[in-house]
Amino acid sequence: MINKYIRKDLKDFQPYYSPTDHYKVKLDANENPFPLPQNLKQEFIKWFQSENNLNRYPDTNSTELRKELGKHWNINKDNVICGVGSDQLIDCMMKAFLEPKDKVLIPNPSFSMYTLTTQMNHGIPVTVSLKNNYDYEVDDILTAYYKYKPKIIILCTPNNPTGNELSIQNIEQIISQVSCPVLVDEAYGEFTNISMIPFIKKYSHLFIIRTFSKAFGLAGIRLGYGVGSQEIINAISITKPPFNINILSEKMALFALKQIPTYDKQIRILQNEKKWLEEQLKLIGCTVYPSKANFLLVQIKHKDLYKNLKERNILVRNFSTHPHLSYCIRITVGTREENTFLIKAIKDIINSKKGNLYEQEKSKD
Ligand SMILES: Cc1ncc(COP(=O)(O)O)c(C=O)c1O
């Protein structure tokens, strides 16, 4: 009955799926595995008990948080906009710029929400394939730009799910030659020392998004932010829902910004863990792509690995059906305990007879 009223172009869409069911080890969503810093917890509880004003709507402009983010990046608060996760800012950007059937240029493989959000906003995703080791080719992006004349270009660096980075010089080469808005997604930016934020003064069509969901370990509060020229922030503000950031999330993010030294320590630990995990995976015989983020793209020629890991309540992200990522899974770097558990499980699965194609596939190579 209702079906005939659904937008025709969305009829075959499935809602975004993310397994939240029972698990022992969760390495599928590129989250930070550490618990909240103790000081953050204490500050939040103190604030909550003394002066929360949850009977009121939040500040629709998240002014306090934008001010602090401005200080953090040495920019004006008017160059910052906050979203319910950086996901919401991708959506707001598309809502602000796309007319029906406008094109959005997206690297492939990359974060799946770019394509979905484009389609939800009546746009058409056009892709540029990443080639050798999934590196970005500036010329390919520029060629696609001239061919498709997109309304928006998206660059993700470090790229999800491949982990590779696009250099500042290369990004600038692209931005300086195009006139449409360019979204640079730095969701994993804290794991590298690279950001395009200092370039917002030079390029008014540049929009950068960052998030509290990854390095800051606050995926549960749904808070992201975007940075850009006053012009681009004004445009995206038009489509930002009012009161989008709730009081609890804004406060938590403000307290998190005071804990940068703790997060820096966690990032260093995770970088060491990434090295260890990469070595272990290579010893097992996996291909591991170089990653600048907190996850590894891993190719392992075992048909049922994802399923077998899930049976053991270990969640990783399955990409084996993606045309560019055959036999690939993406593993979030966890604590040493989690990583060890995962490695042991992969070894067990490979060594077990059941569903094991590994040896067969290896001998074909
Ligand atoms: C590249 C990239 N961008 C954006 C997001 C969205 O993050 P959030 O909405 O939690 O800020 C993700 C989440 O996985 C991501 O991988």
Ligand as a Chemical Component Dictionary entry (heavy atoms), coordinates in Angstrom:
data_LIG
# 
_chem_comp.id                   LIG 
_chem_comp.type                 NON-POLYMER 
_chem_comp.pdbx_formal_charge   0 
_chem_comp.three_letter_code    LIG 
# 
loop_
_chem_comp_atom.comp_id 
_chem_comp_atom.atom_id 
_chem_comp_atom.alt_atom_id 
_chem_comp_atom.type_symbol 
_chem_comp_atom.charge 
_chem_comp_atom.model_Cartn_x 
_chem_comp_atom.model_Cartn_y 
_chem_comp_atom.model_Cartn_z 
_chem_comp_atom.pdbx_ordinal 
LIG C1 C1 C 0 35.479 8.885  5.635  1  
LIG C2 C2 C 0 34.365 9.079  6.588  2  
LIG N1 N1 N 0 33.730 10.240 6.586  3  
LIG C3 C3 C 0 32.712 10.478 7.421  4  
LIG C4 C4 C 0 32.291 9.510  8.303  5  
LIG C5 C5 C 0 31.118 9.806  9.175  6  
LIG O1 O1 O 0 31.478 9.967  10.476 7  
LIG P1 P1 P 0 30.543 10.631 11.547 8  
LIG O2 O2 O 0 29.198 10.879 10.910 9  
LIG O3 O3 O 0 30.472 9.680  12.659 10 
LIG O4 O4 O 0 31.207 11.932 11.905 11 
LIG C6 C6 C 0 32.919 8.270  8.339  12 
LIG C7 C7 C 0 32.461 7.210  9.250  13 
LIG O5 O5 O 0 32.836 6.083  9.197  14 
LIG C8 C8 C 0 33.991 8.051  7.454  15 
LIG O6 O6 O 0 34.650 6.885  7.425  16 
# 
loop_
_chem_comp_bond.comp_id 
_chem_comp_bond.atom_id_1 
_chem_comp_bond.atom_id_2 
_chem_comp_bond.value_order 
_chem_comp_bond.pdbx_ordinal 
LIG C1 C2 SING 1  
LIG C2 N1 SING 2  
LIG C2 C8 DOUB 3  
LIG N1 C3 DOUB 4  
LIG C3 C4 SING 5  
LIG C4 C5 SING 6  
LIG C4 C6 DOUB 7  
LIG C5 O1 SING 8  
LIG O1 P1 SING 9  
LIG P1 O2 DOUB 10 
LIG P1 O3 SING 11 
LIG P1 O4 SING 12 
LIG C6 C7 SING 13 
LIG C6 C8 SING 14 
LIG C7 O5 DOUB 15 
LIG C8 O6 SING 16 
# 
